[in-house]
Amino acid sequence: MSSVAATEVSAISYLKFPFSLKKDQVDAVESWFNNGFRGTILYSTGTGKTEIAFECAKRVANTINNSAFNIVLLVPRIILIEQNIKRLVLYGIPRDKIGAYFGERKKVREITVATYQSIIRNLDIIRKSNMVIFDEIHLVSDSAKVFRNLFDVVVEDHKKAVLGLTATLDEANLKKYNTILTLLPPVKRYYIRTAVRDKRLAKPIVIPVQVKLTELEQKEYETCSSKIKKISNRFKKYDAESMTVLLRKGGFVSGMAKAWFLNVRKRKLLLSCSENKLLTAVNLITKKFPNEKIMVFSETIDSINKLKDRLEQYGTESRIIDSKTSSSKRQKIFDQWGKEFYPLLSVHTLEIGFDIPHVRIEIILATTSNMNQVVQRIGRVIRKHEGKELALIYVIYISDTKDDDILQVIKKVITDSGNEYNEGMKEAVRDVEKEQDYSRVYNNIKLKPTENKRLEKAYGIIESSLIEPMIVELVKPTESEVDEKANNQQNRMERKLFRVRSSLKEKNKYYDVDIEKKTCTCADFNFRGNKCKHIVATELYLF
């Protein structure tokens, strides 16, 4: 391990952004600083957590006023090492002051960017540092036993500055995150809905698309589920962690646990590779958005490969990025995206750390109920870009299966991770007819044909907004009204009047929507007196 030479000033002191930090970023720095240089910044993806971390480091270094201030930045993937180094150099840090620590490259400098997997084998680097930054700290949970030593080393020196960064942390799950919440509790939170309201992120419009299993798939799904349930009931074990304990017992018990895991995997593969799910994704890509960059996430590489084959059958080229894709090939694929092909397919590789703000459409082939994954996937597509106000997130799921879980997870994610209830989204999906409840509309199931059609047309207006403005606000709220709304979590709807177009073809045909009174000037509303597609579309648009 190379030593760090003393310098007249710390390397991080050279940090200079070519822009001013946003108020929320400055507030985050202040909150961490005032908490004794320790804590977690719980900020939505795309809101500048990395810049917050760099500024925190500079503030501490300037406060301590050491000639050398050793910083270790821990990241979960190798690709993020080079991204962070490039960003540090862009912000004025001398390249020779930055080291990369992973695999064959193990250079320790005043600022060292390393992977968790590599640093765990040389904890002295942590011991000798003045500050440790845990990027994606939720990955270093109490269930990740191999990383526990990191926290043990950190607490040895109470003067060491420690910062955690994450977009999601289930603060109610003490079993999994007790260590993080004890040592590095959140000192500042900035969730998706708040960032959208502040125009820091594009508005995520979630469009649930329900499909069904084929008859043969349904039988296989029921068989797997029956076996899983039978084994779980026999041993009173209902989750993977509990079943793992049985695996160690050997003999018959271990065999039953293996059978449980086998059927769980078979069911997961079945859901991810469902024929109707793949065909629905193909239709979205080839018919609705044939010339638009689209990100597609699935749970298995098998389903991604099958989707690629289906797209080729329809004459549509696509590319796959997975964990085996080399850095050079990955960059080549990014360079070709939007030129030689439009759908980019991935399992988990693109979830963390990839900054692709120009993408406006994402397709999730459901099966995951992991909130961390959902937050990261949504985060890929809601980053701001010039001219980008909306992001469409299609969730293709199979009703009455494990797929149903993802809709509730997504709802929780876009409503401030469950800590704030998004009245705007609630209103948008509740009561297409006055007697309808929230879940029926949100899940897009069990609706009357006319109701389902109205919701579908409302989503169509939103989709058209990617091309031209379809919903225009006519009256802005006054400053006092904005202040009142900010202090009243029950008043989530934006004011007041909106002009809405039904289609791209009718450029001069508008309808006026009063969002507070739930009225519209269209014939459908005047004739029936119920919510029309224009009202529903406006509520959805308001997020």
N, C-alpha and C positions, 0 to 999 in steps of 0.2 A: 504494500500500500504506500503510495507516494505521500510525502508530507506536504502541508500547505504552508507556503512561504508567507511571512508577515508582509503587509503592505501598509502604506501610509494611511489609506482609508479602506474601509471594507468594500468588497466588490459590489454588494447590493446598493451601496450609496450612489453608484453611478446610474441607478434606475431612473429613467425619465420617459414617461408615457408621451406619445405624440397626440394625446387627447386628454381631456379632463375626466376624472372619474365621476360617475353619476352620484347623485346624493345618496342613494341607497348603498352604494359601494363605500362611500366615505363613512356613512353611519355604521356599516359593518366593521370597518377598520377600528373606529372609535370604540365600539362595543367590545371587541376582542382586546384592544389595548387596555381599556378600563377594567377588564376582568383579570388583570395580572398576566397578560400575554398567554392566556390559555383559553381554549374553548373551540367549539365547532361553528362554522358558518354554514347554515342550512339554507342554501339558495338554489332556486330553480336552474336547470340547465340553460345555458345561453345568456346568463345575466352577469358574467364576468367574475366568476369565483377565482380564477387564476390571477387576475389583476389585483383582486383584493388580497390574495396571499402574498404577492410580491410587495405590495404597499405595506402590509403588516410587517414583513421582514425588514423593510427599509426603516420603518418607524422604530422598531426595537433596536436595530443596529445603531441608528443615530442616537438613541437614548443611552445605550450602553457605552457608545463611543469607543469601541475597540478598533484596533488597526485591522484586525481580521475577524470577521463574523461568519463562522462556519454554518452553512445551511444544508440540510438534507431534505430533498423533496422526493417523497415516495409516491410512485404511480403503479397501477395494476398491470400495465401492458407496456411492452417494449416500444411500440409505435408512439406512445405518449412521451417517451424520453426525448426523442428528436424534436417533437412538436414544442415541448417546453424549452428546450435549448434554443431553438430558432426564435421563440418569442422573447426569451431573455436577451439574446443578442440584438433583436429588433428594438428592445427597450433600453439599449445602451450599455449592457453589461459586457465587459471585455470577454472575448471567447476563451482566452487562456485561463480565465478564472472559473470556468464551468467544466465540471467533470461528468462523465456518464458511467454508471456502474451497473453492468448486466452482462451475462454471458461471457464472451471473450474480452469485452471492453470493460476494464475495471480501473478507471482513473478517478481518484478522489481529488477534488479541488475545493476552493472556498465555498462554491455552490455545487453540490453534487445531486444529480437527478438519477434515481435508482428505482428498480422494481422491488416490490415487496419480497418476491421470491429470492432475489439476489442478496438483499441486505440482511435477511434473516440469518445468513451464514457468516456474517461479519458484523456483529452487533457493536463492536468497538467504534465503528463509524458513527453510530448513533450516540454513543457515550461521549465522543469528542466534539460533537456538534453543539452549537449554541441554540439552534432552532431546528425543529422537525416539523415538516408539513405533510400531513396524511391526506393525499388526494383520494377521493372516493372512499372515505373512511368507513362507510357502512360495510365495506367488504371485510374489514378487520373486526368482525363481530366475535362474540364469545363462542360461537359455533365453529369459527375458523381457528382451531386449536394451535396450528402451527405458527400463527402470528401473535399469540399471547405474549411471547417473550419481548416483543417490541414495546408493549406498554410497561412491562416490568423494568426494562432499561430506562424508559422515559422518566418514570417516577423516582429513579435513583437521585436525580438532580432536580430539586425543586425550583432552581433558577432557570432551567431550560425553557425556552419559549416553545410552545406546542400548539399547532393549529390543525383542525380537522376541516375538510371540505366535503360536502355531499349535497346532492339534490334531493335525497330522500333518506329519512331515518324514522322508523316506527318507534316513537318515544314510549308507546304503550307496551312494547315488547321488551320487558326487562330481562327476560331469560336470554335473549339474543344480544341485546345492546347495553346491558347494565354497566359494563366497564367503560364504554364510550360515554354514556350519560353521566357516570360518576366522575371520570377524569377530565373529560372534554365536553361538558354539556353545551347545547346550542346557546350561543350568545346573541345571535341575530338570525331571523327567519325571513325568507322572501319567496313566497310560493307563486305558482304559475298564475293564478287568477290575479293576484296583485300586480305581477309583472306585466300581464296583458293590459290591465287597467292603466298602468303607467306607460303603456306603449313601448315597453322594453322587449316584449315578445309578440309574435303574431298570434292571432286568435285561433285556438284549436277547435275545429268543428268535428266532433266525433259522429260518424255515420255508421250505425250498426247495420250489418247485412246478414240476415238469417238464412241459413241453408239447412237441408236435411241430409241425413245419411241415406245411402242407398239401402235397399232391403237386405242385401247380403252384409253390408257394413253394420247395419243395425243389429243383426243377429250376433255378429262377432263382438260388437261392443257390449251387448247384454251378457254374453258368455264371460267375457273378461271381467266385467263388473261383478257378476255373480260370484266368480272365484275369489276376487279380491275381498268382497264382503264376507264370504264364508270363512276365509282364513283370518280376517281381522276379528270377526266375532268369536272365533274359536280361542284366540289368544288374547282378546281384549286389547289389541294393538291396532291403531288406526292411522299411523303416519310412518314416514320413512325412517325417522330417527328411532322410533320404538322398534321397528322391524329389524333395523341394523343390529340392535342388541341381541335379537333372536338368532341372527346369522352366526354369532360367535359361539353359540351353545352346541353346535354340531348335531349329528344324527338326524332324526326325524324332524325335530323343531327347525333346525337350520334348513332342511329341504323345503319345508313349508314356507319359510321366509323367502327363500329363493324363488319359489313359485309365485309368491305375492309380488315380488319385484318384477318378475318376468311378465306377469299380466298387466302390471302398471305400465311397463314399457310398451307392450303390445297395444294397449288402449291409447296411449299417447301417440304412438306412430299412426294408428288408425285415424285419430282425429286430425292429425296434421296433414295426412295424405288423402283425406276424404276427396272423392272424385268431384262432388258438387262444390266443395270449397275451392279446389284448384280451378275448376271451370269458371267459377264466379270471379276469381282473381284475373283470369285470362280475359274475360269480358270487360272488366273495368279497365284493364290496361289497353286492350286492342280497340275497343269501341268508344270508350269515354275519353281516354287520355292517351291517344297513340303517339303524340309528339311532345309529351311532358315527362320530365325526369320524375321517376317514382322509386321510392324505397319500399322494399317488401321484406318483412320479417316473418320467419317461421321458427318452429321449435326443433325441427330435425333437418339434417342435411338431405335425407331421403325426399322429404316433401319439396325442398328447394330444387333438387335435381329434377323431380317430376314436373314441377312448375316450369322449369326451363325447357323441358322436352315439349310440354303442351304449347308453350309460346312459340317454339320453333315450328310446330305443326300449323300454326296460324300465321306463319311468316314473320314473326316478331323476334328479333335478336335480343338477348339479355346477357348479363354477366353475373357470376357468383363470386362473392368475397367471403372466405371462411378463414379459420385460424391457420390454415396451411398456406394461404396466399402470401407470397413474399412481398417485402416492402416495394421493390421495384415493379413487380407485376401489379400490385395494388395501385400504385401511382399511375401506371399506364392505363388501368381500367378507369380511374377517375378522369384522366385526360380524354378518354374516348366517350365518356358518359355525356349524353345529349348530342353526340355527333354520329357515332356508329351504332348506338343502342340507347334505350331510354329506361327500361326496368333494371334496377340494381337489386340483386337478391342476396340475403344474408340470414344467418342463424343468430349468432350473438356477437360476431366480430365488430359490427358497426355500431353497437349500442353505446359504447363508452368512448368519449374523447374525440370523435370525428366531427369537425366543424364544417358542415355543409349547409349554410344558411339559405342558399338559393332554392333548395328543394321545398315544394309546397304540398306534395301529396305523399301519403304513406299508407301502405296496406299491411295490416297485421292479421296473419292467419292464426286465429286464437288457439289457445290451449294453456297458456301460462296464466297463473294467478299471482305471480311474483311481482309485488309492487315495485321493487327496485328495477326490474326489467321494464315494466310498463313506463315508469318515469323516464328512464333512459331512452326508450324508443320514442316516446312523445317528444322528448327533448331534442331529438335529431331534426325534427321537422318544424318546430315552432321558433327557431332562431330567426331573428330579424334580418331582412335584406332589403335593399332599395326597391320600393314598389310592392313589397310583400306585406300584406295585412292579414291574410288568412292562411290557414294550413288545414287541409282536409285529411282526416285520419279515418280510414275505412277499417272496421273491425268485422272480419268475416268469421262467423261463429255458428256452431251447430246447437240448436236449442235442445233443452232437456238432457244435456250432457255436462261434463266438467267444463266445457267451453263457457257455460253461462257465468262462471265466476269472474271472467275477465271484465265483463261489463260493469260490475259493481266496483272492481278495482280501478278501472278507468274513471268512473264517476268520482271515486274518492280522490284520485290523483288530480283531476282537473278542478275539484272543489277544495283547493288548498290542502291537499293531502289529508282531508278529513278534519282539519282544524278550523276551517271556515265553511259554512254551507252556502253554496253558490245559488242564490235565489234566481239569478238570471237563467241559468241552465234549468233549474227546477221548473220555472214558469214556461220555458220553451218547450218542455216535453210533457207538461202536465195539462190535462184537460183539453185535448184537441176537441173533444166534446166535454161539456161541463161535468159529466158523471165519470169521466175516465180518470184513472190514477196515474201517478208518475211512472211507475215501473213498467206499466203496459206500453206506454208510448216510447220510453227510453229504449226498451228492449226490442221495440218494433215487432211485438208478437201479440197474438190474440186480439187484434184489432178488427173492427168491421171493415169490409172491403173499401168503403168510401173513406173511412178514417185513415187507413193505410195509404190510400192513394193521395190523400191530402198531405200527409207527412212526406211521402215520396216527392211530390211536386215542390214542397217547401225546400227539401234538400236540393232539388234541381235548381232552384233560384240561387241557393248558396254556391253550388258548383259553378254556375254561370258567372258568379262574382269574381272568379279567378281571371276571367277574360275581360269583363267590363264591370263598372260599378252598377249593381242592381238595387242596392238599398242605400239611400242617401238621407242623412239626418237633416231635418229642416230647422229645428230649434235647438240651440245649445243650452245646457243648464247654466244658470248664473253662478258666480263664484260662491255665493252663500249656499246655494243648493248643493254644489259640489262638496263644500265643507260639511254640510248637514249629512250628506250621503256617506261621507267618509267616517262619520261618527255613529252611523246607524247601520248595523250589519243586516237589518231586516229590509232595508230599502236598496235593493241591488239593481233594479232596472234603470237604464239610462233614460233621460228625458229626450223628447216628448213626441214630436211628429216626424214621420219618415215617409219618403216617397219611394215606392217599390215598383219595379218592373217585373212582369211575369216571365218574359223571355227575351233573349238577345235579338230576336227578329223584330219585336214590337218596340223600336227604339223610342218612340214618342208617346207610348201608352203607359201611363203611370197610375198608381193607386196610392191614396194617402192613408197611412196607418197611424192611429193614435195608440201608442203602446200602453199608456196608462189606462185608458178607457177600454182597450181591447176592441177597437172599432176599425173598420176599413171601408173605403168607398167603392169596393168592387161589388159586382152583382151577386156573387156567391154569398157574401156576408149580408148584404141588404135583403136577400131573399130568404136565407135560412136563419140569420141571426147568430150563427155559431162561428167559432174561430175558422178563418179561411187560411189558405196557404201563405198569403202575404203576412198575416200576423205571426203565424208559426215561424216563417222564415226570418222575420225581423227579430223575434225572440232568440232564435238560434244564433243569429248573427251577432247579437249583443253579448253573447257568451255569459 
